[in-house]
Amino acid sequence: MRVLNFFYENPHKFELNYERKIKITSTRTLIKGPKYCGKKTLIFNYLSQFKSEEILFLDLKDLRFEEESLKNLPSFLQKNTKIKILCLYNLEHNISLKDINISIILSTNKKDLKFEGFDELELDYFDFEEFLSIGKNITSNHSLGLFLNYGRSNFNNQMLRDNFTILELEILKYLAYNLGNQISITKLFQNLKNKIKTSKDSVYKSIKKLENEYIIYNVMHDSKALKKIYFQDFAFKNAFCIEKDFKKLFENLILNELFKFKEDIYFNKFFTFYLKESKIAFIASPTLDIDLLKLKAKKILPKALEFDIFHIFFITLSNEENFFEQGVKFEILPFDKWALSF
């Protein structure tokens, strides 16, 4: 009770901050998303409508917090009837909430965490549109350059060291150097064991953890047991390596925007990415001119018809045009215009 009482009597300031596209609408919500994606801001925006005495906010990673105190939650809430909403921030595993009858907001960075009876709300890092909406004095002429420079999250070098193990950092570095390539875990392990003491099992577990915590994202081949691994934030590439490969960085940038579709994303040798459900394909072509893109469109047209894909985007840096070939719509769009169109 002592710990719960301390946090109740010493609350956070729940000030309205910048708005996100998604909002909390359910009285029982589980918010999922990567570290530093803005989960706390989303929660604080929601809690700003309540009075301080109506809120019990518990950060489970606060060094002063003791997890044993959660056993006393039901009785604490019964004694403090003014509390209308409970928020448990930084959850890492399931806990019992069956005896709590007020509104509850939960927050985690674990994809696989589930709570029965809770609506799940997935929050990603900023997309391009949100980056522009919170930026000051950003003109369209250099908005993409700034976005590429800042990235989608707030991770810096020290934060990377603080949040990942040595093995995880080495894995992320390897992925940064091999971004957008088909990844072999065996080859990754062979590379890592020459640098640090590790096992194949440890490498598999670390990759699963990075995926479960929204750090890396697997794009599967549409028909083969192959995959490419990208970052949830494209800026991780430049954070981990000095080798410049703008086309691969641009692919990751496009992929991050495709998360808004909330669909499984695939690749094959014809399309950088495509959505089977929506039947839309995307090709990263930052620097090719329009004539070459039209030539490429004719070459992939038979495969587009075979896959029943009737809308294909060439995402570029500056070129723009659209045309039809045998009922298939091809759109050549600069990234900024494309990203703001959906």
Contacts in CASP RR format, 6 or more apart in sequence:
PFRMAT RR
TARGET T0000
AUTHOR 0000-0000-0000
METHOD contacts of the structure
MODEL  1
MRVLNFFYENPHKFELNYERKIKITSTRTLIKGPKYCGKKTLIFNYLSQF
KSEEILFLDLKDLRFEEESLKNLPSFLQKNTKIKILCLYNLEHNISLKDI
NISIILSTNKKDLKFEGFDELELDYFDFEEFLSIGKNITSNHSLGLFLNY
GRSNFNNQMLRDNFTILELEILKYLAYNLGNQISITKLFQNLKNKIKTSK
DSVYKSIKKLENEYIIYNVMHDSKALKKIYFQDFAFKNAFCIEKDFKKLF
ENLILNELFKFKEDIYFNKFFTFYLKESKIAFIASPTLDIDLLKLKAKKI
LPKALEFDIFHIFFITLSNEENFFEQGVKFEILPFDKWALSF
1 69 0 8 1.000
1 72 0 8 1.000
1 75 0 8 1.000
1 76 0 8 1.000
2 69 0 8 1.000
3 64 0 8 1.000
3 65 0 8 1.000
3 66 0 8 1.000
3 69 0 8 1.000
4 56 0 8 1.000
4 58 0 8 1.000
4 69 0 8 1.000
4 72 0 8 1.000
4 73 0 8 1.000
4 76 0 8 1.000
5 76 0 8 1.000
6 64 0 8 1.000
7 56 0 8 1.000
7 57 0 8 1.000
7 58 0 8 1.000
7 62 0 8 1.000
7 65 0 8 1.000
8 56 0 8 1.000
8 76 0 8 1.000
8 80 0 8 1.000
8 83 0 8 1.000
11 52 0 8 1.000
11 55 0 8 1.000
11 57 0 8 1.000
12 44 0 8 1.000
12 57 0 8 1.000
14 44 0 8 1.000
14 47 0 8 1.000
14 48 0 8 1.000
14 50 0 8 1.000
14 52 0 8 1.000
14 55 0 8 1.000
14 57 0 8 1.000
15 44 0 8 1.000
15 48 0 8 1.000
16 44 0 8 1.000
16 45 0 8 1.000
16 48 0 8 1.000
17 41 0 8 1.000
17 44 0 8 1.000
17 45 0 8 1.000
18 41 0 8 1.000
18 133 0 8 1.000
18 134 0 8 1.000
19 45 0 8 1.000
19 133 0 8 1.000
20 38 0 8 1.000
20 41 0 8 1.000
20 42 0 8 1.000
20 45 0 8 1.000
20 123 0 8 1.000
20 130 0 8 1.000
21 127 0 8 1.000
21 129 0 8 1.000
21 130 0 8 1.000
22 42 0 8 1.000
22 121 0 8 1.000
22 123 0 8 1.000
23 42 0 8 1.000
23 45 0 8 1.000
23 46 0 8 1.000
24 31 0 8 1.000
24 42 0 8 1.000
24 43 0 8 1.000
24 46 0 8 1.000
24 105 0 8 1.000
24 121 0 8 1.000
25 119 0 8 1.000
26 118 0 8 1.000
26 119 0 8 1.000
26 121 0 8 1.000
27 103 0 8 1.000
27 104 0 8 1.000
28 103 0 8 1.000
28 104 0 8 1.000
28 117 0 8 1.000
28 118 0 8 1.000
28 119 0 8 1.000
29 104 0 8 1.000
29 105 0 8 1.000
29 106 0 8 1.000
29 118 0 8 1.000
29 119 0 8 1.000
29 120 0 8 1.000
29 121 0 8 1.000
30 106 0 8 1.000
30 107 0 8 1.000
30 108 0 8 1.000
30 113 0 8 1.000
30 114 0 8 1.000
30 115 0 8 1.000
30 118 0 8 1.000
30 119 0 8 1.000
30 120 0 8 1.000
30 121 0 8 1.000
31 39 0 8 1.000
31 42 0 8 1.000
31 43 0 8 1.000
31 105 0 8 1.000
31 106 0 8 1.000
31 107 0 8 1.000
31 108 0 8 1.000
31 121 0 8 1.000
31 122 0 8 1.000
31 123 0 8 1.000
32 108 0 8 1.000
32 109 0 8 1.000
32 110 0 8 1.000
32 111 0 8 1.000
32 113 0 8 1.000
32 120 0 8 1.000
32 121 0 8 1.000
32 122 0 8 1.000
32 123 0 8 1.000
32 214 0 8 1.000
33 39 0 8 1.000
33 108 0 8 1.000
33 109 0 8 1.000
33 111 0 8 1.000
33 122 0 8 1.000
33 123 0 8 1.000
33 124 0 8 1.000
33 214 0 8 1.000
34 109 0 8 1.000
34 124 0 8 1.000
34 125 0 8 1.000
34 153 0 8 1.000
34 213 0 8 1.000
34 214 0 8 1.000
34 215 0 8 1.000
34 232 0 8 1.000
34 233 0 8 1.000
35 109 0 8 1.000
35 153 0 8 1.000
35 163 0 8 1.000
35 213 0 8 1.000
35 214 0 8 1.000
36 125 0 8 1.000
36 153 0 8 1.000
36 154 0 8 1.000
36 155 0 8 1.000
36 159 0 8 1.000
37 123 0 8 1.000
37 124 0 8 1.000
37 125 0 8 1.000
37 153 0 8 1.000
37 214 0 8 1.000
38 123 0 8 1.000
39 89 0 8 1.000
39 107 0 8 1.000
39 109 0 8 1.000
39 123 0 8 1.000
40 89 0 8 1.000
40 107 0 8 1.000
42 123 0 8 1.000
43 57 0 8 1.000
43 87 0 8 1.000
43 89 0 8 1.000
43 105 0 8 1.000
43 107 0 8 1.000
46 105 0 8 1.000
47 55 0 8 1.000
47 57 0 8 1.000
47 85 0 8 1.000
47 87 0 8 1.000
47 105 0 8 1.000
50 84 0 8 1.000
50 85 0 8 1.000
53 82 0 8 1.000
53 83 0 8 1.000
54 82 0 8 1.000
54 83 0 8 1.000
54 84 0 8 1.000
54 85 0 8 1.000
55 83 0 8 1.000
55 84 0 8 1.000
55 85 0 8 1.000
55 87 0 8 1.000
56 76 0 8 1.000
56 77 0 8 1.000
56 80 0 8 1.000
56 83 0 8 1.000
56 85 0 8 1.000
56 86 0 8 1.000
56 87 0 8 1.000
57 87 0 8 1.000
57 89 0 8 1.000
58 65 0 8 1.000
58 86 0 8 1.000
58 87 0 8 1.000
58 88 0 8 1.000
58 89 0 8 1.000
59 65 0 8 1.000
59 89 0 8 1.000
59 90 0 8 1.000
60 67 0 8 1.000
60 88 0 8 1.000
60 89 0 8 1.000
60 90 0 8 1.000
60 91 0 8 1.000
60 92 0 8 1.000
61 89 0 8 1.000
61 90 0 8 1.000
70 95 0 8 1.000
73 86 0 8 1.000
73 99 0 8 1.000
73 100 0 8 1.000
74 99 0 8 1.000
74 100 0 8 1.000
77 83 0 8 1.000
77 86 0 8 1.000
77 100 0 8 1.000
77 102 0 8 1.000
83 102 0 8 1.000
84 102 0 8 1.000
84 103 0 8 1.000
85 102 0 8 1.000
85 103 0 8 1.000
85 104 0 8 1.000
85 105 0 8 1.000
86 100 0 8 1.000
86 102 0 8 1.000
86 103 0 8 1.000
86 104 0 8 1.000
86 105 0 8 1.000
87 104 0 8 1.000
87 105 0 8 1.000
87 106 0 8 1.000
87 107 0 8 1.000
88 95 0 8 1.000
88 104 0 8 1.000
88 105 0 8 1.000
88 106 0 8 1.000
88 107 0 8 1.000
89 107 0 8 1.000
90 107 0 8 1.000
90 108 0 8 1.000
90 109 0 8 1.000
91 106 0 8 1.000
91 107 0 8 1.000
91 108 0 8 1.000
91 110 0 8 1.000
91 113 0 8 1.000
92 108 0 8 1.000
92 110 0 8 1.000
92 113 0 8 1.000
93 113 0 8 1.000
94 113 0 8 1.000
94 114 0 8 1.000
94 115 0 8 1.000
97 104 0 8 1.000
97 115 0 8 1.000
104 118 0 8 1.000
106 115 0 8 1.000
106 118 0 8 1.000
109 213 0 8 1.000
109 214 0 8 1.000
110 212 0 8 1.000
110 213 0 8 1.000
111 211 0 8 1.000
111 212 0 8 1.000
111 213 0 8 1.000
111 214 0 8 1.000
112 212 0 8 1.000
122 262 0 8 1.000
124 152 0 8 1.000
124 214 0 8 1.000
124 232 0 8 1.000
124 256 0 8 1.000
124 259 0 8 1.000
124 260 0 8 1.000
125 151 0 8 1.000
125 152 0 8 1.000
125 153 0 8 1.000
125 232 0 8 1.000
125 233 0 8 1.000
125 256 0 8 1.000
126 134 0 8 1.000
126 152 0 8 1.000
127 152 0 8 1.000
127 256 0 8 1.000
127 257 0 8 1.000
127 259 0 8 1.000
127 260 0 8 1.000
127 339 0 8 1.000
128 143 0 8 1.000
128 144 0 8 1.000
128 147 0 8 1.000
128 257 0 8 1.000
128 335 0 8 1.000
128 336 0 8 1.000
128 339 0 8 1.000
128 340 0 8 1.000
129 339 0 8 1.000
129 340 0 8 1.000
131 143 0 8 1.000
131 146 0 8 1.000
131 147 0 8 1.000
131 150 0 8 1.000
131 151 0 8 1.000
131 152 0 8 1.000
132 138 0 8 1.000
132 143 0 8 1.000
132 340 0 8 1.000
138 146 0 8 1.000
140 336 0 8 1.000
143 336 0 8 1.000
144 317 0 8 1.000
144 335 0 8 1.000
144 336 0 8 1.000
147 253 0 8 1.000
148 234 0 8 1.000
148 235 0 8 1.000
148 249 0 8 1.000
148 253 0 8 1.000
150 235 0 8 1.000
151 233 0 8 1.000
151 234 0 8 1.000
151 235 0 8 1.000
152 232 0 8 1.000
152 233 0 8 1.000
152 234 0 8 1.000
152 235 0 8 1.000
152 256 0 8 1.000
153 232 0 8 1.000
153 233 0 8 1.000
153 235 0 8 1.000
155 163 0 8 1.000
155 233 0 8 1.000
155 235 0 8 1.000
155 236 0 8 1.000
155 239 0 8 1.000
157 239 0 8 1.000
160 169 0 8 1.000
160 172 0 8 1.000
160 239 0 8 1.000
161 169 0 8 1.000
164 172 0 8 1.000
165 206 0 8 1.000
166 196 0 8 1.000
167 192 0 8 1.000
167 196 0 8 1.000
167 198 0 8 1.000
167 202 0 8 1.000
167 203 0 8 1.000
167 206 0 8 1.000
168 206 0 8 1.000
168 209 0 8 1.000
168 210 0 8 1.000
169 240 0 8 1.000
170 192 0 8 1.000
170 195 0 8 1.000
170 196 0 8 1.000
171 188 0 8 1.000
171 192 0 8 1.000
171 203 0 8 1.000
171 206 0 8 1.000
171 207 0 8 1.000
171 210 0 8 1.000
172 210 0 8 1.000
172 215 0 8 1.000
172 216 0 8 1.000
172 236 0 8 1.000
172 240 0 8 1.000
173 240 0 8 1.000
173 241 0 8 1.000
174 188 0 8 1.000
174 191 0 8 1.000
174 192 0 8 1.000
175 183 0 8 1.000
175 216 0 8 1.000
175 229 0 8 1.000
175 231 0 8 1.000
175 240 0 8 1.000
176 231 0 8 1.000
176 236 0 8 1.000
176 237 0 8 1.000
176 238 0 8 1.000
176 239 0 8 1.000
176 240 0 8 1.000
176 241 0 8 1.000
177 240 0 8 1.000
177 241 0 8 1.000
177 243 0 8 1.000
179 229 0 8 1.000
179 230 0 8 1.000
179 231 0 8 1.000
179 237 0 8 1.000
179 245 0 8 1.000
179 248 0 8 1.000
179 249 0 8 1.000
179 251 0 8 1.000
179 252 0 8 1.000
180 228 0 8 1.000
180 229 0 8 1.000
180 230 0 8 1.000
180 248 0 8 1.000
180 251 0 8 1.000
180 252 0 8 1.000
181 228 0 8 1.000
182 221 0 8 1.000
182 226 0 8 1.000
182 227 0 8 1.000
182 228 0 8 1.000
183 227 0 8 1.000
183 228 0 8 1.000
183 229 0 8 1.000
185 200 0 8 1.000
185 203 0 8 1.000
185 204 0 8 1.000
185 207 0 8 1.000
186 200 0 8 1.000
188 203 0 8 1.000
189 198 0 8 1.000
189 200 0 8 1.000
189 203 0 8 1.000
192 198 0 8 1.000
192 203 0 8 1.000
207 216 0 8 1.000
210 216 0 8 1.000
211 217 0 8 1.000
211 218 0 8 1.000
214 232 0 8 1.000
215 231 0 8 1.000
215 232 0 8 1.000
215 236 0 8 1.000
216 229 0 8 1.000
216 230 0 8 1.000
216 231 0 8 1.000
216 232 0 8 1.000
217 229 0 8 1.000
217 230 0 8 1.000
217 231 0 8 1.000
217 232 0 8 1.000
217 255 0 8 1.000
218 227 0 8 1.000
218 228 0 8 1.000
218 229 0 8 1.000
219 227 0 8 1.000
219 228 0 8 1.000
219 229 0 8 1.000
219 230 0 8 1.000
219 255 0 8 1.000
219 265 0 8 1.000
219 266 0 8 1.000
219 267 0 8 1.000
219 273 0 8 1.000
220 226 0 8 1.000
220 227 0 8 1.000
220 264 0 8 1.000
220 266 0 8 1.000
220 267 0 8 1.000
221 227 0 8 1.000
221 266 0 8 1.000
221 267 0 8 1.000
221 268 0 8 1.000
222 266 0 8 1.000
222 267 0 8 1.000
222 268 0 8 1.000
222 274 0 8 1.000
222 276 0 8 1.000
223 268 0 8 1.000
228 267 0 8 1.000
230 251 0 8 1.000
230 252 0 8 1.000
230 255 0 8 1.000
231 237 0 8 1.000
231 252 0 8 1.000
232 256 0 8 1.000
233 256 0 8 1.000
234 249 0 8 1.000
234 252 0 8 1.000
234 253 0 8 1.000
234 255 0 8 1.000
234 256 0 8 1.000
237 245 0 8 1.000
237 248 0 8 1.000
237 249 0 8 1.000
237 252 0 8 1.000
238 249 0 8 1.000
246 286 0 8 1.000
247 284 0 8 1.000
247 286 0 8 1.000
250 284 0 8 1.000
250 286 0 8 1.000
250 315 0 8 1.000
250 335 0 8 1.000
251 272 0 8 1.000
251 273 0 8 1.000
251 284 0 8 1.000
253 335 0 8 1.000
254 272 0 8 1.000
254 273 0 8 1.000
254 282 0 8 1.000
254 284 0 8 1.000
254 315 0 8 1.000
254 335 0 8 1.000
255 265 0 8 1.000
255 273 0 8 1.000
257 338 0 8 1.000
257 339 0 8 1.000
258 265 0 8 1.000
258 273 0 8 1.000
258 275 0 8 1.000
258 282 0 8 1.000
260 342 0 8 1.000
261 275 0 8 1.000
261 278 0 8 1.000
263 275 0 8 1.000
263 276 0 8 1.000
263 277 0 8 1.000
263 278 0 8 1.000
264 275 0 8 1.000
264 276 0 8 1.000
264 277 0 8 1.000
265 273 0 8 1.000
265 274 0 8 1.000
265 275 0 8 1.000
266 273 0 8 1.000
266 274 0 8 1.000
266 275 0 8 1.000
266 276 0 8 1.000
267 273 0 8 1.000
267 274 0 8 1.000
268 274 0 8 1.000
270 281 0 8 1.000
270 300 0 8 1.000
270 303 0 8 1.000
270 304 0 8 1.000
271 281 0 8 1.000
271 282 0 8 1.000
271 283 0 8 1.000
271 300 0 8 1.000
271 309 0 8 1.000
271 312 0 8 1.000
272 282 0 8 1.000
272 283 0 8 1.000
272 284 0 8 1.000
273 281 0 8 1.000
273 282 0 8 1.000
274 280 0 8 1.000
274 281 0 8 1.000
274 282 0 8 1.000
274 307 0 8 1.000
274 309 0 8 1.000
275 281 0 8 1.000
279 307 0 8 1.000
279 308 0 8 1.000
279 309 0 8 1.000
279 310 0 8 1.000
279 311 0 8 1.000
280 309 0 8 1.000
280 311 0 8 1.000
280 312 0 8 1.000
280 313 0 8 1.000
281 304 0 8 1.000
281 307 0 8 1.000
281 309 0 8 1.000
281 311 0 8 1.000
281 312 0 8 1.000
281 313 0 8 1.000
282 312 0 8 1.000
282 313 0 8 1.000
282 315 0 8 1.000
283 296 0 8 1.000
283 300 0 8 1.000
283 312 0 8 1.000
283 313 0 8 1.000
283 314 0 8 1.000
283 315 0 8 1.000
284 315 0 8 1.000
285 293 0 8 1.000
285 296 0 8 1.000
285 314 0 8 1.000
285 315 0 8 1.000
285 316 0 8 1.000
285 332 0 8 1.000
286 315 0 8 1.000
286 316 0 8 1.000
286 317 0 8 1.000
286 335 0 8 1.000
287 316 0 8 1.000
287 317 0 8 1.000
288 296 0 8 1.000
288 314 0 8 1.000
288 316 0 8 1.000
288 319 0 8 1.000
289 319 0 8 1.000
290 319 0 8 1.000
290 321 0 8 1.000
290 332 0 8 1.000
293 314 0 8 1.000
293 316 0 8 1.000
293 319 0 8 1.000
293 332 0 8 1.000
294 323 0 8 1.000
294 330 0 8 1.000
296 314 0 8 1.000
297 312 0 8 1.000
297 314 0 8 1.000
297 323 0 8 1.000
297 325 0 8 1.000
297 330 0 8 1.000
298 325 0 8 1.000
300 312 0 8 1.000
301 325 0 8 1.000
301 326 0 8 1.000
301 328 0 8 1.000
304 310 0 8 1.000
304 312 0 8 1.000
304 328 0 8 1.000
305 326 0 8 1.000
305 328 0 8 1.000
309 328 0 8 1.000
310 327 0 8 1.000
310 328 0 8 1.000
310 329 0 8 1.000
311 328 0 8 1.000
311 329 0 8 1.000
311 331 0 8 1.000
312 328 0 8 1.000
312 329 0 8 1.000
312 330 0 8 1.000
312 331 0 8 1.000
313 330 0 8 1.000
313 331 0 8 1.000
313 332 0 8 1.000
313 333 0 8 1.000
313 338 0 8 1.000
314 330 0 8 1.000
314 331 0 8 1.000
314 332 0 8 1.000
314 333 0 8 1.000
315 333 0 8 1.000
315 334 0 8 1.000
315 335 0 8 1.000
315 338 0 8 1.000
316 332 0 8 1.000
316 333 0 8 1.000
316 334 0 8 1.000
316 335 0 8 1.000
317 334 0 8 1.000
317 335 0 8 1.000
318 334 0 8 1.000
319 332 0 8 1.000
319 334 0 8 1.000
320 332 0 8 1.000
320 333 0 8 1.000
320 334 0 8 1.000
320 337 0 8 1.000
321 332 0 8 1.000
322 329 0 8 1.000
322 330 0 8 1.000
322 331 0 8 1.000
322 332 0 8 1.000
323 329 0 8 1.000
323 330 0 8 1.000
324 330 0 8 1.000
331 338 0 8 1.000
333 341 0 8 1.000
END
